């Protein structure tokens, strides 16, 4: 009697079998299967990275990403989350509907010949990280991940599938990543600052990295995060309590010494007015203030608050020639590191601080940024 793929699976010889769902997409059947993590490295073997790019169906693996993802799985084994892998199969596949749902049922068992060639169209870094995580924590092997299988004879559609899947993928904004990251101490701290510091409270764009003209927001969450990193120069993700207090006091002190920010707190001016006319609403200037804070606190540990009174004397308007070639060129805000560093030097001078020798190098580069 002839043997089916299902028969072969039960004897453990020539097929893989998975609990699966069947669906139709673009007129073709596809399957969503539940696969144990321990079988993922065996199912998908990286074999085409030595091939020319035009013949390859996957991007070149970035080895530097793998340890980070693997550690994420291992360190959060009780609450990690992985999205589905997507794969093309060049070989025999058979779906057997579960008893009682009929021949055309959507729930059943998927069988794939072990002789099939399979390529991951989306998720090759996750696959590599799973392999590394299993070496560190083998007990993860019985946990499951969903894999979406598409039949692809000759793997002719693989490159187009890779392109289509990645073309329409939208990476979350940096602000949203901070807002939703409950594992990261720094991210949690930044959200706390955004809600706790008076000038920030209710005025922070939590989802986007830019602010629309009509928005009632004045700062971005990612802007506060980047500026606070410049302020604290943290060497680890954990923030000591004294550093947390320092950051809060710093931003509160800055707010008290920028007249327009006080008008904002007193609701005597709208955020949109300030964004239109002044530089201190922009992420680059916020970053410069963070740099200034780090220099002042290190140079003047007992008097940095007094030094920040110099902020009151600064003309923060976009039209101020001091910002030209630093933060602004012909009315347009610059988006580069040198501009931020030069702006920080300008603010330090206004605060009566000595420019550290390592910062003088930025002044030497100033000419290339002048209008």
C-alpha positions in Angstrom: 0.0 0.0 0.0 1.4 3.4 -0.9 2.4 5.7 1.9 1.3 9.3 2.3 3.3 12.1 3.8 1.3 11.7 6.9 2.2 8.1 7.2 5.9 8.9 6.7 5.7 11.5 9.5 4.3 9.0 12.0 7.3 6.8 11.4 9.6 9.8 11.9 11.5 9.2 8.6 10.9 11.8 5.9 8.5 14.6 7.0 7.9 17.3 9.5 4.4 17.7 10.9 2.9 20.8 12.5 -0.5 21.9 13.9 -1.6 24.5 11.4 -4.2 26.8 9.9 -4.9 27.0 6.2 -5.7 30.2 4.3 -5.9 31.7 0.9 -3.9 34.7 -0.2 -3.6 36.1 -3.7 -5.4 32.9 -4.9 -2.7 30.6 -3.3 -2.9 28.4 -0.2 -0.6 29.3 2.7 -0.3 27.8 6.1 0.4 29.2 9.6 2.1 26.4 11.6 3.1 26.1 15.3 6.8 25.1 15.4 8.9 24.2 18.5 11.9 26.5 18.8 14.2 23.5 18.8 13.3 22.6 15.3 13.8 26.1 13.8 17.6 25.8 13.3 17.0 22.4 11.6 14.3 23.6 9.3 16.1 26.7 8.1 19.7 26.4 7.3 21.6 29.4 6.0 23.1 28.2 2.8 22.9 31.1 0.3 25.0 33.9 1.9 28.0 33.1 -0.3 25.8 33.6 -3.4 25.8 36.9 -5.3 23.1 39.4 -4.0 21.1 39.1 -7.2 20.7 35.3 -6.7 20.1 35.5 -2.9 16.6 35.4 -1.4 17.7 36.9 2.0 19.7 39.9 3.2 23.2 39.3 4.5 23.0 38.3 8.2 24.2 41.1 10.5 26.1 39.1 13.1 26.1 42.0 15.6 22.3 41.9 16.0 22.1 38.2 17.0 23.5 38.4 20.6 21.2 41.2 21.5 18.1 39.3 20.3 19.3 36.1 21.9 19.9 37.8 25.2 16.4 39.3 25.0 14.9 35.8 24.8 17.1 34.3 27.5 16.7 37.2 29.9 13.0 37.5 29.4 12.1 33.8 29.0 8.9 34.3 31.0 7.5 37.2 28.9 9.4 37.6 25.6 7.4 38.1 22.4 8.3 37.0 18.9 6.3 37.7 15.7 5.9 35.0 13.0 8.7 33.8 10.7 7.7 33.8 7.0 9.2 31.1 4.8 9.1 29.8 1.2 9.1 26.0 0.6 10.4 24.3 -2.5 9.1 20.8 -2.0 6.2 18.7 -1.0 3.6 20.0 1.4 0.3 18.5 2.4 -2.4 19.9 4.6 -4.7 17.4 6.3 -7.9 18.9 7.7 -8.7 17.9 11.3 -11.4 15.2 11.7 -14.9 16.7 11.9 -14.1 20.0 10.0 -14.5 18.5 6.5 -12.1 18.2 3.7 -11.9 21.9 3.1 -11.5 22.7 6.8 -9.0 25.4 7.8 -7.7 23.7 11.0 -5.5 20.6 10.7 -2.0 19.3 10.3 0.7 20.4 7.9 3.2 18.0 6.6 6.4 19.1 4.8 9.0 16.8 3.2 12.4 16.9 4.9 13.9 17.0 1.4 12.3 20.4 0.8 14.4 23.5 0.4 13.2 26.3 2.8 14.1 29.9 2.9 13.1 32.6 5.4 11.7 35.6 3.7 11.2 37.5 7.0 12.9 36.7 10.3 16.3 35.4 9.6 17.9 37.3 12.5 15.2 35.9 14.8 16.0 32.4 13.6 19.7 32.9 14.2 19.0 34.3 17.7 16.8 31.4 18.5 19.7 29.0 17.7 22.0 30.9 20.0 19.4 31.2 22.8 18.9 27.4 22.7 22.6 26.9 23.4 22.3 29.1 26.5 19.0 27.8 27.6 18.0 24.5 26.0 14.8 24.2 27.9 13.3 26.9 25.6 13.3 24.3 22.9 9.7 23.1 23.5 8.3 26.6 23.3 6.5 27.5 20.1 6.8 30.1 17.4 4.4 30.6 14.5 5.8 30.2 11.0 3.9 31.2 7.8 4.7 28.8 5.0 4.2 29.6 1.3 4.7 27.0 -1.4 7.3 28.3 -3.9 8.5 25.9 -6.5 12.1 26.6 -7.4 12.0 29.5 -4.9 11.3 31.8 -7.8 9.1 34.1 -5.7 11.4 34.4 -2.7 13.1 37.6 -3.6 9.9 39.3 -4.5 8.3 38.1 -1.2 11.3 39.4 0.8 11.0 42.8 -1.0 7.2 43.0 -0.5 7.4 42.0 3.2 10.1 44.6 4.0 8.9 47.4 1.7 5.7 47.9 3.7 7.1 47.3 7.2 7.0 50.4 9.3 9.4 50.7 12.2 7.9 52.3 15.3 9.2 55.8 16.0 11.9 56.3 18.6 9.5 58.2 20.9 6.9 55.3 20.7 9.7 52.8 21.4 10.6 54.7 24.6 7.0 55.0 25.7 6.2 51.4 25.3 9.5 49.9 26.6 8.6 48.8 30.2 11.8 46.7 30.5 14.3 49.5 30.0 15.0 51.5 33.1 16.1 54.6 31.1 13.0 54.6 29.0 10.8 54.3 32.1 12.7 57.2 33.7 12.3 59.4 30.6 8.5 58.9 30.6 8.5 59.7 34.3 10.4 63.0 33.6 8.0 63.8 30.8 5.1 63.6 33.2 6.9 65.0 36.3 8.8 68.1 35.3 6.4 71.0 35.1 7.5 72.4 31.8 7.3 69.0 30.1 4.0 67.9 31.6 1.3 67.8 29.0 3.6 69.3 26.4 5.4 66.2 25.2 4.7 64.5 21.9 4.8 60.8 23.0 4.5 59.0 19.7 6.2 61.0 17.0 9.7 62.4 16.6 8.5 65.6 15.1 5.7 68.1 15.9 3.1 69.3 13.5 2.5 73.1 13.1 -0.8 73.0 14.8 0.2 70.7 17.7 -0.2 71.8 21.3 3.0 69.9 22.1 6.4 71.6 22.6 8.9 68.8 23.1 9.3 65.2 21.8 9.9 62.2 24.1 12.9 61.1 22.0 14.3 64.7 22.3 14.1 64.6 26.1 15.7 61.2 26.1 18.6 62.1 23.8 19.2 65.4 25.8 19.2 63.5 29.1 21.7 61.0 27.8 24.0 63.9 27.0 23.4 65.3 30.4 24.1 62.1 32.4 26.6 60.3 30.1 25.4 57.0 31.5 27.6 54.0 31.2 24.8 51.5 31.8 21.1 51.3 31.4 20.5 51.4 35.1 20.2 55.0 36.5 21.3 55.5 40.1 18.7 57.4 42.2 21.1 60.4 42.6 21.4 60.7 38.8 17.6 60.6 38.5 17.2 63.4 41.0 20.0 65.4 39.3 18.3 65.1 35.9 15.0 66.4 37.3 16.6 69.3 39.1 18.6 70.2 36.0 15.6 70.4 33.7 13.6 72.3 36.3 16.5 74.8 36.7 16.8 75.2 32.9 13.0 75.9 32.7 13.2 78.6 35.3 16.0 80.4 33.4 14.5 80.4 29.9 11.9 83.2 29.9 9.8 81.8 27.1 9.5 78.4 28.8 8.1 80.2 31.8 5.6 82.0 29.6 4.7 78.5 28.3 4.2 77.2 31.9 2.0 80.2 32.7 0.0 79.6 29.5 0.8 83.2 28.3 2.0 81.9 24.9 1.2 79.0 22.7 3.7 76.2 21.8 3.2 76.8 18.1 4.2 80.5 18.5 7.4 79.5 20.3 8.2 76.8 17.8 7.9 79.2 15.0 10.0 81.9 16.4 12.6 80.3 18.7 15.2 77.6 18.6 14.7 76.2 22.1 11.7 74.1 21.1 13.8 71.9 18.9 15.5 68.6 19.7 18.9 69.8 18.6 18.8 72.7 21.1 17.6 70.4 23.8 20.5 68.1 23.1 22.9 71.1 23.3 21.4 72.0 26.7 22.1 68.4 27.9 25.7 68.8 26.8 25.9 72.1 28.6 24.5 70.6 31.8 27.1 67.8 31.7 30.0 70.3 31.3 28.7 72.7 34.0 28.0 70.0 36.6 31.5 68.6 36.1 33.3 71.9 36.1 31.2 73.7 38.7 29.7 70.9 41.0 28.7 73.5 43.7 27.6 76.4 41.5 26.2 74.9 38.2 22.7 76.2 39.1 24.0 79.8 39.3 25.9 79.3 36.0 22.6 78.4 34.4 21.3 81.9 35.1 23.2 82.8 32.0 20.4 81.3 30.0 18.3 84.3 30.8 20.6 86.6 28.8 20.5 84.5 25.6 18.5 85.6 22.6 16.8 82.4 21.6 15.1 83.7 18.5 15.9 82.0 15.2 17.0 85.3 13.8 19.8 85.7 16.3 23.1 85.6 14.3 24.7 83.5 17.0 22.7 80.5 15.9 23.6 80.9 12.2 25.9 78.1 11.1 25.2 76.3 14.4 21.5 75.5 14.7 20.2 77.5 11.7 21.1 78.1 8.1 18.9 80.5 6.2 16.0 80.0 8.6 16.1 76.2 8.4 17.1 74.2 11.5 20.2 72.1 11.1 20.2 68.4 11.8 23.8 67.5 12.5 26.0 66.8 15.4 28.5 69.6 14.8 25.7 72.1 14.9 24.6 70.8 18.2 28.1 70.9 19.6 28.6 74.5 18.4 25.3 75.6 19.9 26.4 74.0 23.2 29.6 76.1 23.1 27.6 79.2 22.5 25.5 78.5 25.5 28.5 77.7 27.7 30.1 81.0 26.9 26.8 82.8 27.8 26.8 81.0 31.1 30.4 82.2 31.8 31.8 78.7 31.6 35.3 77.8 30.3 35.1 75.8 27.1 36.9 72.4 27.7 39.8 71.8 25.4 38.2 68.8 23.8 35.3 71.1 22.7 37.5 73.7 21.1 37.9 71.3 18.1 34.3 72.0 17.2 35.0 75.7 17.0 37.8 75.0 14.5 35.2 73.4 12.2 32.8 76.3 12.5 33.7 77.9 9.2 32.4 75.1 7.1 29.0 75.7 8.7 28.8 79.5 8.4 26.4 80.9 5.9 
